[in-house]
Amino acid sequence: MLNAFKTLDAYPKTLDDFKDKWVPGACISMTSMLVITVIIIGEISMYSTVTQKHNLYVDDEVTGTIDVHLDITFPKVPCVVLNIDAVDSFGDTMLDVKRKSLKKIRLNQDG
């Protein structure tokens, strides 16, 4: 049974008569071991190093408007004095914004 299992060996041992120790072969073996060691150490150090990348950008391709809903009460300021100024992401300024959705409601006779 064991002999049958040995026949499945893909890398059989050669006879001692065919083995020669060769200096360039030893150099190639040592160089390859050194390269493999350096690659393994480099991969382990890269794997264990944490790299954080933070990206923040402004989407300047926005073409629509955004709805903003406010409910603010200024009890001591008259409605005539209040206005809304807006600046968009492109730097365009809109002074005294008056839209159909902007409603000023007087709280009392004083303002």
Beta strands, then each sheet from edge to edge (+ up, - down):
strand 1: 86-87
strand 2: 93-94
sheet 1: 1+ 2-
end
